[in-house]
Amino acid sequence: MNEKTRDRIWKYALASTIRSDNRVTPSEIAEMADVAERTARETLVVIAETGWITRKTKQDGSVFYECPDWVDFDGEMWRKQS
């Protein structure tokens, strides 16, 4: 099966925020996934709406995404934090 654009965005977004515990911007994800920034932004909004990542806005209006508080990844499995 061929990996779709949205699949690459999901993969890089989850790997960057949850597995690596980093904050990422839409432009960073666009570069990683080799997609247009608009496509990355739209997909990241959907991922955030599902709860897998958290969307945050800085005072200057720029947006970044990070791991939500309820997710813990120990390197092998996902766990819901209590």
C-alpha positions, 0 to 999 in steps of 0.5 A: 500500500502506498503511503498517502500525504495525510499518513506522512503528516500523521506519522511525523506529527505523532513521532515528533510530539509524542515519541520525541516530546517536542513542540512542532510547527506546521512548517516543520511538519510540512518540511518533514512530510514533504507537503505544502504547509497548507496541507500540513496545517489542515491535517494538524488541525484534524489531528488536534481535534481528535485529541492526539496532539494539542494545538497551542498559540503563542502571544504573537499568534504563531501556532505549535503542536505538542503532546497532550497531557493525557498521553504518556509514551514509554518507548513501547506503548501508549498509556493514558496518564491518570 
